[in-house]
Amino acid sequence: MATDKVQTIDAYMAGLPEETARKLEQIRKTIREVVPDAQEMISYQIPAFKRNGRYLIYFAGWKKHIALYPVSGEMVAGLKDELANYKGSKGSVHFPLDKEMPLDLVRKIIEWKLKE
């Protein structure tokens, strides 16, 4: 994970390994496709998207996974089958770096966030 204070998502990704940055760019593109009017920003020193003045979703590259935040209990229950193969913590889902990004699932998570 990048440790320097960054101001943009591009700067954040520039501090990560190439493969991690590539996968984060896939997530960024998917968010843009689902929510083209969302604003990109850095919050808590990780990439985030805001819409209508409210934070929509955060994502971050870590040593062994990529995390999406926040994930609600209702979302976990509603996407139970799709999330069954992924670890997470309270409020996040983790996608392992050694697997392809499940972009259809990322899209579903973003769409779920829009309804919340």
The first five atom37 places (N, CA, C, CB, O) and aatype in JSON, in Angstrom:
{
  "aatype": [12, 0, 16, 3, 11, 19, 5, 16, 9, 3, 0, 18, 12, 0, 7, 10, 14, 6, 6, 16, 0, 1, 11, 10, 6, 5, 9, 1, 11, 16, 9, 1, 6, 19, 19, 14, 3, 0, 5, 6, 12, 9, 15, 18, 5, 9, 14, 0, 13, 11, 1, 2, 7, 1, 18, 10, 9, 18, 13, 0, 7, 17, 11, 11, 8, 9, 0, 10, 18, 14, 19, 15, 7, 6, 12, 19, 0, 7, 10, 11, 3, 6, 10, 0, 2, 18, 11, 7, 15, 11, 7, 15, 19, 8, 13, 14, 10, 3, 11, 6, 12, 14, 10, 3, 10, 19, 1, 11, 9, 9, 6, 17, 11, 10, 11, 6],
  "atom_mask": [
    [1, 1, 1, 1, 1],
    [1, 1, 1, 1, 1],
    [1, 1, 1, 1, 1],
    [1, 1, 1, 1, 1],
    [1, 1, 1, 1, 1],
    [1, 1, 1, 1, 1],
    [1, 1, 1, 1, 1],
    [1, 1, 1, 1, 1],
    [1, 1, 1, 1, 1],
    [1, 1, 1, 1, 1],
    [1, 1, 1, 1, 1],
    [1, 1, 1, 1, 1],
    [1, 1, 1, 1, 1],
    [1, 1, 1, 1, 1],
    [1, 1, 1, 0, 1],
    [1, 1, 1, 1, 1],
    [1, 1, 1, 1, 1],
    [1, 1, 1, 1, 1],
    [1, 1, 1, 1, 1],
    [1, 1, 1, 1, 1],
    [1, 1, 1, 1, 1],
    [1, 1, 1, 1, 1],
    [1, 1, 1, 1, 1],
    [1, 1, 1, 1, 1],
    [1, 1, 1, 1, 1],
    [1, 1, 1, 1, 1],
    [1, 1, 1, 1, 1],
    [1, 1, 1, 1, 1],
    [1, 1, 1, 1, 1],
    [1, 1, 1, 1, 1],
    [1, 1, 1, 1, 1],
    [1, 1, 1, 1, 1],
    [1, 1, 1, 1, 1],
    [1, 1, 1, 1, 1],
    [1, 1, 1, 1, 1],
    [1, 1, 1, 1, 1],
    [1, 1, 1, 1, 1],
    [1, 1, 1, 1, 1],
    [1, 1, 1, 1, 1],
    [1, 1, 1, 1, 1],
    [1, 1, 1, 1, 1],
    [1, 1, 1, 1, 1],
    [1, 1, 1, 1, 1],
    [1, 1, 1, 1, 1],
    [1, 1, 1, 1, 1],
    [1, 1, 1, 1, 1],
    [1, 1, 1, 1, 1],
    [1, 1, 1, 1, 1],
    [1, 1, 1, 1, 1],
    [1, 1, 1, 1, 1],
    [1, 1, 1, 1, 1],
    [1, 1, 1, 1, 1],
    [1, 1, 1, 0, 1],
    [1, 1, 1, 1, 1],
    [1, 1, 1, 1, 1],
    [1, 1, 1, 1, 1],
    [1, 1, 1, 1, 1],
    [1, 1, 1, 1, 1],
    [1, 1, 1, 1, 1],
    [1, 1, 1, 1, 1],
    [1, 1, 1, 0, 1],
    [1, 1, 1, 1, 1],
    [1, 1, 1, 1, 1],
    [1, 1, 1, 1, 1],
    [1, 1, 1, 1, 1],
    [1, 1, 1, 1, 1],
    [1, 1, 1, 1, 1],
    [1, 1, 1, 1, 1],
    [1, 1, 1, 1, 1],
    [1, 1, 1, 1, 1],
    [1, 1, 1, 1, 1],
    [1, 1, 1, 1, 1],
    [1, 1, 1, 0, 1],
    [1, 1, 1, 1, 1],
    [1, 1, 1, 1, 1],
    [1, 1, 1, 1, 1],
    [1, 1, 1, 1, 1],
    [1, 1, 1, 0, 1],
    [1, 1, 1, 1, 1],
    [1, 1, 1, 1, 1],
    [1, 1, 1, 1, 1],
    [1, 1, 1, 1, 1],
    [1, 1, 1, 1, 1],
    [1, 1, 1, 1, 1],
    [1, 1, 1, 1, 1],
    [1, 1, 1, 1, 1],
    [1, 1, 1, 1, 1],
    [1, 1, 1, 0, 1],
    [1, 1, 1, 1, 1],
    [1, 1, 1, 1, 1],
    [1, 1, 1, 0, 1],
    [1, 1, 1, 1, 1],
    [1, 1, 1, 1, 1],
    [1, 1, 1, 1, 1],
    [1, 1, 1, 1, 1],
    [1, 1, 1, 1, 1],
    [1, 1, 1, 1, 1],
    [1, 1, 1, 1, 1],
    [1, 1, 1, 1, 1],
    [1, 1, 1, 1, 1],
    [1, 1, 1, 1, 1],
    [1, 1, 1, 1, 1],
    [1, 1, 1, 1, 1],
    [1, 1, 1, 1, 1],
    [1, 1, 1, 1, 1],
    [1, 1, 1, 1, 1],
    [1, 1, 1, 1, 1],
    [1, 1, 1, 1, 1],
    [1, 1, 1, 1, 1],
    [1, 1, 1, 1, 1],
    [1, 1, 1, 1, 1],
    [1, 1, 1, 1, 1],
    [1, 1, 1, 1, 1],
    [1, 1, 1, 1, 1],
    [1, 1, 1, 1, 1],
    [1, 1, 1, 1, 1]
  ],
  "atom_positions": [
    [[0.84, -1.18, 0.0], [0.0, 0.0, 0.0], [0.89, 1.25, 0.0], [-0.96, 0.0, 1.22], [1.94, 1.27, 0.64]],
    [[0.46, 2.25, -0.72], [1.19, 3.52, -0.74], [1.1, 4.17, 0.64], [0.64, 4.46, -1.84], [0.03, 4.21, 1.24]],
    [[2.21, 4.69, 1.12], [2.19, 5.28, 2.46], [2.3, 6.79, 2.44], [3.3, 4.71, 3.29], [1.98, 7.44, 3.43]],
    [[2.75, 7.39, 1.33], [2.84, 8.84, 1.24], [1.44, 9.41, 1.08], [3.74, 9.27, 0.06], [0.55, 8.77, 0.53]],
    [[1.26, 10.64, 1.58], [-0.04, 11.3, 1.41], [-0.2, 11.64, -0.06], [-0.17, 12.58, 2.3], [0.66, 12.28, -0.66]],
    [[-1.3, 11.21, -0.62], [-1.56, 11.44, -2.04], [-2.81, 12.29, -2.19], [-1.72, 10.09, -2.81], [-3.64, 12.35, -1.28]],
    [[-2.93, 12.95, -3.33], [-4.05, 13.83, -3.57], [-5.02, 13.31, -4.63], [-3.55, 15.18, -3.97], [-6.16, 13.77, -4.71]],
    [[-4.56, 12.35, -5.45], [-5.41, 11.84, -6.53], [-5.34, 10.32, -6.58], [-4.98, 12.44, -7.88], [-4.42, 9.7, -6.04]],
    [[-6.32, 9.73, -7.23], [-6.31, 8.28, -7.41], [-5.13, 7.87, -8.27], [-7.63, 7.8, -8.04], [-4.51, 6.84, -8.0]],
    [[-4.81, 8.64, -9.29], [-3.65, 8.32, -10.13], [-2.37, 8.28, -9.3], [-3.5, 9.35, -11.26], [-1.56, 7.36, -9.46]],
    [[-2.19, 9.25, -8.42], [-1.0, 9.27, -7.56], [-0.99, 8.08, -6.61], [-0.94, 10.59, -6.76], [0.06, 7.49, -6.37]],
    [[-2.14, 7.72, -6.09], [-2.25, 6.55, -5.2], [-1.79, 5.3, -5.95], [-3.71, 6.37, -4.68], [-0.97, 4.53, -5.44]],
    [[-2.33, 5.1, -7.16], [-2.01, 3.9, -7.91], [-0.56, 3.88, -8.37], [-2.93, 3.77, -9.1], [0.02, 2.8, -8.52]],
    [[0.04, 5.04, -8.6], [1.43, 5.11, -9.02], [2.38, 4.54, -7.96], [1.82, 6.54, -9.34], [3.48, 4.11, -8.28]],
    [[1.96, 4.54, -6.71], [2.78, 4.02, -5.63], [2.6, 2.54, -5.35], [0.0, 0.0, 0.0], [3.16, 2.02, -4.38]],
    [[1.83, 1.87, -6.17], [1.53, 0.44, -5.97], [2.22, -0.42, -7.02], [0.02, 0.2, -6.0], [2.61, 0.09, -8.07]],
    [[2.37, -1.72, -6.75], [2.88, -2.62, -7.8], [1.97, -2.57, -9.03], [2.97, -4.08, -7.25], [0.77, -2.33, -8.93]],
    [[2.57, -2.79, -10.18], [1.85, -2.66, -11.46], [0.57, -3.49, -11.51], [2.76, -3.06, -12.6], [-0.47, -3.0, -11.95]],
    [[0.63, -4.73, -11.08], [-0.55, -5.61, -11.14], [-1.67, -5.1, -10.22], [-0.17, -7.04, -10.75], [-2.84, -5.15, -10.59]],
    [[-1.31, -4.64, -9.05], [-2.3, -4.08, -8.13], [-2.95, -2.85, -8.73], [-1.66, -3.74, -6.77], [-4.17, -2.69, -8.69]],
    [[-2.13, -1.97, -9.29], [-2.65, -0.76, -9.92], [-3.57, -1.09, -11.09], [-1.5, 0.14, -10.4], [-4.59, -0.44, -11.29]],
    [[-3.21, -2.1, -11.86], [-4.05, -2.52, -13.0], [-5.43, -2.97, -12.53], [-3.36, -3.66, -13.79], [-6.45, -2.63, -13.13]],
    [[-5.45, -3.73, -11.46], [-6.73, -4.21, -10.93], [-7.54, -3.07, -10.32], [-6.49, -5.31, -9.88], [-8.77, -3.04, -10.45]],
    [[-6.88, -2.14, -9.67], [-7.6, -0.97, -9.14], [-8.18, -0.14, -10.28], [-6.66, -0.11, -8.27], [-9.28, 0.41, -10.16]],
    [[-7.45, -0.05, -11.37], [-7.96, 0.69, -12.53], [-9.2, 0.01, -13.11], [-6.87, 0.81, -13.62], [-10.11, 0.69, -13.58]],
    [[-9.25, -1.31, -13.07], [-10.44, -2.03, -13.51], [-11.65, -1.66, -12.63], [-10.2, -3.56, -13.47], [-12.75, -1.45, -13.14]],
    [[-11.42, -1.6, -11.33], [-12.5, -1.21, -10.41], [-12.92, 0.22, -10.69], [-12.05, -1.37, -8.94], [-14.11, 0.51, -10.77]],
    [[-11.97, 1.1, -10.85], [-12.26, 2.51, -11.13], [-13.11, 2.64, -12.4], [-10.94, 3.32, -11.29], [-14.1, 3.37, -12.41]],
    [[-12.73, 1.93, -13.44], [-13.48, 1.96, -14.7], [-14.9, 1.43, -14.5], [-12.75, 1.14, -15.79], [-15.86, 1.99, -15.04]],
    [[-15.04, 0.37, -13.74], [-16.36, -0.21, -13.48], [-17.23, 0.79, -12.71], [-16.23, -1.54, -12.69], [-18.4, 0.96, -13.03]],
    [[-16.67, 1.44, -11.71], [-17.42, 2.46, -10.97], [-17.87, 3.56, -11.92], [-16.57, 3.06, -9.81], [-19.02, 3.98, -11.87]],
    [[-16.97, 4.02, -12.77], [-17.29, 5.08, -13.74], [-18.42, 4.66, -14.68], [-16.04, 5.46, -14.55], [-19.27, 5.47, -15.04]],
    [[-18.43, 3.39, -15.09], [-19.48, 2.89, -15.98], [-20.84, 2.91, -15.28], [-19.15, 1.48, -16.45], [-21.84, 3.27, -15.89]],
    [[-20.86, 2.51, -14.02], [-22.12, 2.43, -13.28], [-22.57, 3.81, -12.81], [-21.97, 1.49, -12.08], [-23.77, 4.11, -12.82]],
    [[-21.63, 4.65, -12.41], [-21.96, 5.96, -11.83], [-21.09, 7.03, -12.5], [-21.73, 5.95, -10.27], [-20.15, 7.54, -11.89]],
    [[-21.39, 7.37, -13.75], [-20.53, 8.31, -14.47], [-20.45, 9.71, -13.86], [-21.0, 8.43, -15.87], [-19.51, 10.45, -14.13]],
    [[-21.42, 10.07, -13.04], [-21.41, 11.41, -12.45], [-20.74, 11.45, -11.07], [-22.83, 11.93, -12.33], [-20.74, 12.49, -10.41]],
    [[-20.17, 10.34, -10.63], [-19.5, 10.31, -9.33], [-18.18, 11.08, -9.4], [-19.25, 8.85, -8.87], [-17.52, 11.14, -10.44]],
    [[-17.81, 11.65, -8.26], [-16.57, 12.42, -8.15], [-15.49, 11.55, -7.53], [-16.78, 13.7, -7.31], [-15.7, 10.91, -6.5]],
    [[-14.33, 11.55, -8.17], [-13.17, 10.83, -7.62], [-12.5, 11.68, -6.56], [-12.17, 10.46, -8.74], [-12.46, 12.91, -6.66]],
    [[-11.97, 11.02, -5.56], [-11.22, 11.72, -4.52], [-10.41, 10.73, -3.7], [-12.16, 12.52, -3.61], [-10.54, 9.51, -3.85]],
    [[-9.58, 11.28, -2.85], [-8.86, 10.48, -1.86], [-9.47, 10.83, -0.51], [-7.29, 10.77, -1.9], [-9.61, 12.0, -0.15]],
    [[-9.83, 9.8, 0.24], [-10.36, 9.99, 1.58], [-9.75, 8.89, 2.45], [-11.94, 9.94, 1.6], [-9.69, 7.73, 2.03]],
    [[-9.32, 9.23, 3.63], [-8.61, 8.28, 4.5], [-7.39, 7.7, 3.78], [-9.55, 7.14, 4.94], [-6.98, 6.57, 4.04]],
    [[-6.82, 8.48, 2.88], [-5.64, 8.12, 2.09], [-5.86, 6.92, 1.17], [-4.49, 7.82, 3.01], [-4.9, 6.23, 0.82]],
    [[-7.11, 6.67, 0.78], [-7.4, 5.65, -0.21], [-8.39, 6.23, -1.23], [-7.97, 4.36, 0.46], [-9.09, 7.2, -0.93]],
    [[-8.46, 5.64, -2.43], [-9.41, 6.11, -3.44], [-10.85, 5.97, -2.98], [-9.2, 5.35, -4.74], [-11.24, 5.01, -2.31]],
    [[-11.63, 6.96, -3.37], [-13.06, 6.97, -3.03], [-13.84, 7.66, -4.14], [-13.3, 7.69, -1.66], [-13.28, 8.42, -4.94]],
    [[-15.12, 7.36, -4.18], [-16.03, 8.05, -5.08], [-17.17, 8.62, -4.26], [-16.57, 7.09, -6.19], [-17.68, 7.98, -3.34]],
    [[-17.55, 9.81, -4.6], [-18.62, 10.52, -3.92], [-19.68, 10.87, -4.96], [-18.09, 11.81, -3.2], [-19.37, 11.16, -6.11]],
    [[-20.94, 10.82, -4.54], [-22.04, 11.17, -5.43], [-23.08, 11.95, -4.64], [-22.68, 9.9, -6.08], [-23.45, 11.56, -3.53]],
    [[-23.54, 13.05, -5.21], [-24.53, 13.89, -4.55], [-24.11, 14.28, -3.13], [-25.88, 13.18, -4.52], [-24.94, 14.32, -2.22]],
    [[-22.84, 14.56, -2.97], [-22.33, 15.01, -1.67], [-22.12, 13.92, -0.64], [0.0, 0.0, 0.0], [-21.77, 14.21, 0.5]],
    [[-22.34, 12.65, -1.02], [-22.19, 11.53, -0.08], [-21.18, 10.52, -0.62], [-23.55, 10.83, 0.18], [-21.11, 10.27, -1.82]],
    [[-20.39, 9.96, 0.29], [-19.45, 8.93, -0.14], [-20.21, 7.7, -0.58], [-18.46, 8.58, 1.0], [-21.16, 7.26, 0.08]],
    [[-19.79, 7.16, -1.71], [-20.43, 5.98, -2.28], [-19.62, 4.73, -2.0], [-20.63, 6.16, -3.78], [-20.14, 3.75, -1.46]],
    [[-18.35, 4.76, -2.36], [-17.52, 3.57, -2.21], [-16.05, 3.96, -2.14], [-17.76, 2.59, -3.37], [-15.62, 4.95, -2.74]],
    [[-15.3, 3.17, -1.4], [-13.85, 3.31, -1.28], [-13.23, 2.0, -1.79], [-13.42, 3.62, 0.22], [-13.88, 0.95, -1.77]],
    [[-11.99, 2.08, -2.24], [-11.28, 0.87, -2.6], [-9.79, 1.08, -2.34], [-11.53, 0.48, -4.08], [-9.29, 2.2, -2.38]],
    [[-9.1, -0.03, -2.07], [-7.68, 0.1, -1.71], [-6.92, -1.15, -2.09], [-7.53, 0.37, -0.21], [-7.45, -2.26, -2.08]],
    [[-5.65, -0.95, -2.42], [-4.75, -2.05, -2.72], [-3.9, -2.37, -1.5], [0.0, 0.0, 0.0], [-3.27, -1.48, -0.93]],
    [[-3.88, -3.63, -1.12], [-3.09, -4.1, 0.0], [-2.1, -5.14, -0.49], [-3.99, -4.68, 1.12], [-2.05, -5.43, -1.69]],
    [[-1.32, -5.68, 0.4], [-0.26, -6.61, 0.02], [-0.79, -7.85, -0.71], [0.52, -7.04, 1.25], [-0.2, -8.3, -1.69]],
    [[-1.9, -8.41, -0.22], [-2.41, -9.66, -0.79], [-3.82, -9.56, -1.36], [-2.37, -10.72, 0.25], [-4.34, -10.53, -1.91]],
    [[-4.45, -8.39, -1.22], [-5.83, -8.27, -1.7], [-6.17, -6.83, -2.06], [-6.81, -8.8, -0.65], [-5.43, -5.89, -1.76]],
    [[-7.31, -6.71, -2.7], [-7.92, -5.4, -2.94], [-9.21, -5.4, -2.14], [-8.18, -5.13, -4.49], [-9.96, -6.37, -2.16]],
    [[-9.46, -4.3, -1.45], [-10.66, -4.21, -0.6], [-11.6, -3.15, -1.13], [-10.27, -3.89, 0.85], [-11.18, -2.11, -1.64]],
    [[-12.89, -3.44, -1.0], [-13.96, -2.47, -1.27], [-14.64, -2.17, 0.05], [-14.99, -3.01, -2.33], [-14.88, -3.07, 0.85]],
    [[-14.95, -0.9, 0.27], [-15.6, -0.44, 1.51], [-16.71, 0.54, 1.15], [-14.56, 0.22, 2.48], [-16.65, 1.09, 0.05]],
    [[-17.68, 0.79, 1.93], [-18.18, -0.09, 2.98], [-19.13, -1.11, 2.38], [-18.87, 0.72, 4.1], [-19.8, -0.86, 1.38]],
    [[-19.17, -2.25, 3.02], [-20.09, -3.32, 2.65], [-21.0, -3.53, 3.86], [-19.33, -4.65, 2.25], [-20.54, -3.85, 4.95]],
    [[-22.28, -3.34, 3.65], [-23.24, -3.46, 4.75], [-23.64, -4.91, 4.99], [-24.48, -2.62, 4.47], [-23.46, -5.77, 4.12]],
    [[-24.17, -5.17, 6.15], [-24.68, -6.5, 6.47], [-25.8, -6.91, 5.54], [0.0, 0.0, 0.0], [-25.9, -8.08, 5.16]],
    [[-26.64, -5.95, 5.15], [-27.72, -6.26, 4.22], [-27.18, -6.65, 2.86], [-28.66, -5.07, 4.08], [-27.71, -7.56, 2.21]],
    [[-26.11, -5.97, 2.44], [-25.5, -6.31, 1.15], [-24.91, -7.71, 1.21], [-24.41, -5.27, 0.78], [-25.09, -8.5, 0.28]],
    [[-24.19, -8.02, 2.29], [-23.59, -9.34, 2.43], [-24.68, -10.41, 2.37], [-22.8, -9.45, 3.75], [-24.49, -11.44, 1.72]],
    [[-25.81, -10.19, 3.05], [-26.91, -11.15, 3.01], [-27.52, -11.23, 1.61], [-28.0, -10.76, 4.04], [-27.82, -12.32, 1.12]],
    [[-27.69, -10.09, 0.97], [-28.3, -10.06, -0.36], [-27.43, -10.64, -1.45], [0.0, 0.0, 0.0], [-27.95, -11.17, -2.43]],
    [[-26.12, -10.56, -1.29], [-25.18, -11.1, -2.28], [-24.42, -12.3, -1.72], [-24.18, -10.0, -2.73], [-23.28, -12.58, -2.11]],
    [[-25.07, -12.99, -0.81], [-24.45, -14.08, -0.07], [-23.73, -15.09, -0.97], [-25.5, -14.8, 0.75], [-22.57, -15.43, -0.72]],
    [[-24.41, -15.57, -2.0], [-23.8, -16.58, -2.87], [-22.59, -16.02, -3.61], [-24.83, -17.1, -3.86], [-21.57, -16.69, -3.72]],
    [[-22.72, -14.8, -4.12], [-21.63, -14.2, -4.88], [-20.42, -13.89, -4.0], [-22.12, -12.92, -5.55], [-19.28, -13.97, -4.47]],
    [[-20.64, -13.55, -2.74], [-19.56, -13.19, -1.82], [-18.98, -14.39, -1.08], [-20.06, -12.18, -0.83], [-17.98, -14.25, -0.37]],
    [[-19.58, -15.55, -1.23], [-19.19, -16.73, -0.46], [-17.71, -17.09, -0.61], [-20.03, -17.91, -0.87], [-17.11, -17.61, 0.33]],
    [[-17.12, -16.83, -1.76], [-15.73, -17.22, -2.01], [-14.71, -16.15, -1.64], [-15.57, -17.58, -3.44], [-13.52, -16.3, -1.92]],
    [[-15.18, -15.06, -1.01], [-14.28, -13.96, -0.7], [-14.26, -13.68, 0.79], [-14.69, -12.7, -1.46], [-15.28, -13.78, 1.47]],
    [[-13.09, -13.33, 1.28], [-12.95, -12.94, 2.68], [-13.3, -11.47, 2.8], [-11.51, -13.22, 3.21], [-13.5, -10.77, 1.81]],
    [[-13.36, -11.02, 4.01], [-13.61, -9.62, 4.29], [-13.53, -9.39, 5.77], [0.0, 0.0, 0.0], [-13.24, -10.29, 6.56]],
    [[-13.79, -8.18, 6.13], [-13.89, -7.84, 7.53], [-15.19, -7.07, 7.69], [-12.65, -6.99, 8.04], [-15.89, -6.84, 6.7]],
    [[-15.51, -6.69, 8.89], [-16.75, -5.95, 9.07], [-16.67, -4.69, 8.2], [-16.98, -5.59, 10.59], [-15.83, -3.82, 8.42]],
    [[-17.55, -4.61, 7.24], [-17.61, -3.43, 6.4], [-16.79, -3.49, 5.13], [0.0, 0.0, 0.0], [-16.72, -2.49, 4.41]],
    [[-16.15, -4.63, 4.82], [-15.36, -4.7, 3.59], [-15.41, -6.09, 2.97], [-13.91, -4.31, 3.87], [-15.74, -7.07, 3.63]],
    [[-15.08, -6.13, 1.7], [-14.9, -7.4, 1.0], [-13.51, -7.35, 0.38], [-16.03, -7.63, -0.1], [-13.08, -6.32, -0.12]],
    [[-12.81, -8.5, 0.43], [-11.43, -8.58, -0.04], [-11.35, -9.51, -1.25], [-10.5, -9.08, 1.08], [-11.83, -10.64, -1.22]],
    [[-10.73, -9.0, -2.31], [-10.51, -9.78, -3.52], [-9.02, -10.1, -3.6], [-11.0, -9.02, -4.8], [-8.2, -9.18, -3.64]],
    [[-8.64, -11.38, -3.62], [-7.22, -11.75, -3.64], [-6.54, -11.25, -4.91], [-7.07, -13.28, -3.51], [-7.12, -11.28, -6.0]],
    [[-5.29, -10.81, -4.76], [-4.53, -10.3, -5.9], [-4.13, -11.4, -6.87], [-3.3, -9.59, -5.41], [-3.84, -11.11, -8.03]],
    [[-4.12, -12.65, -6.43], [-3.7, -13.72, -7.32], [-4.86, -14.28, -8.16], [-3.08, -14.84, -6.51], [-4.69, -15.3, -8.84]],
    [[-6.0, -13.63, -8.12], [-7.16, -14.02, -8.93], [-7.59, -12.84, -9.78], [-8.34, -14.51, -8.02], [-7.29, -11.69, -9.47]],
    [[-8.31, -13.13, -10.86], [-8.87, -12.05, -11.68], [-9.94, -11.31, -10.89], [-9.46, -12.61, -13.01], [-10.63, -11.91, -10.06]],
    [[-10.07, -10.03, -11.14], [-11.09, -9.23, -10.46], [-12.47, -9.67, -10.92], [-10.88, -7.72, -10.73], [-12.71, -9.76, -12.12]],
    [[-13.38, -9.93, -9.99], [-14.75, -10.31, -10.35], [-15.56, -9.03, -10.66], [-15.44, -11.13, -9.18], [-16.35, -8.57, -9.84]],
    [[-15.35, -8.48, -11.83], [-15.93, -7.17, -12.15], [-17.45, -7.19, -12.17], [-15.42, -6.71, -13.49], [-18.07, -6.17, -11.87]],
    [[-18.06, -8.31, -12.51], [-19.53, -8.38, -12.43], [-19.99, -8.23, -10.98], [-20.05, -9.72, -13.02], [-20.99, -7.57, -10.72]],
    [[-19.27, -8.83, -10.06], [-19.6, -8.69, -8.64], [-19.32, -7.27, -8.16], [-18.8, -9.71, -7.79], [-20.1, -6.71, -7.38]],
    [[-18.23, -6.68, -8.6], [-17.94, -5.28, -8.25], [-19.09, -4.4, -8.72], [-16.59, -4.81, -8.88], [-19.53, -3.51, -7.99]],
    [[-19.58, -4.64, -9.93], [-20.71, -3.88, -10.47], [-21.95, -4.05, -9.58], [-21.03, -4.33, -11.93], [-22.64, -3.08, -9.27]],
    [[-22.23, -5.28, -9.16], [-23.38, -5.53, -8.29], [-23.24, -4.8, -6.95], [-23.54, -7.03, -8.04], [-24.22, -4.27, -6.43]],
    [[-22.03, -4.78, -6.41], [-21.79, -4.09, -5.14], [-22.06, -2.6, -5.31], [-20.34, -4.32, -4.65], [-22.7, -1.98, -4.46]],
    [[-21.57, -2.03, -6.38], [-21.77, -0.6, -6.64], [-23.27, -0.3, -6.82], [-20.97, -0.16, -7.9], [-23.78, 0.68, -6.28]],
    [[-23.95, -1.13, -7.59], [-25.38, -0.95, -7.8], [-26.13, -1.05, -6.46], [-25.91, -1.99, -8.81], [-27.08, -0.3, -6.21]],
    [[-25.71, -1.99, -5.61], [-26.32, -2.14, -4.29], [-26.11, -0.86, -3.47], [-25.74, -3.36, -3.54], [-27.02, -0.37, -2.81]],
    [[-24.86, -0.34, -3.53], [-24.55, 0.89, -2.79], [-25.44, 2.05, -3.25], [-23.08, 1.26, -2.97], [-25.83, 2.88, -2.43]],
    [[-25.74, 2.1, -4.51], [-26.61, 3.18, -5.03], [-28.02, 3.1, -4.44], [-26.69, 3.12, -6.57], [-28.67, 4.13, -4.26]],
    [[-28.48, 1.9, -4.13], [-29.84, 1.73, -3.56], [-29.88, 2.03, -2.08], [-30.33, 0.31, -3.79], [-30.94, 2.38, -1.55]],
    [[-28.74, 1.91, -1.39], [-28.71, 2.11, 0.06], [-28.88, 3.58, 0.43], [-27.41, 1.58, 0.65], [-28.88, 3.93, 1.61]]
  ]
}
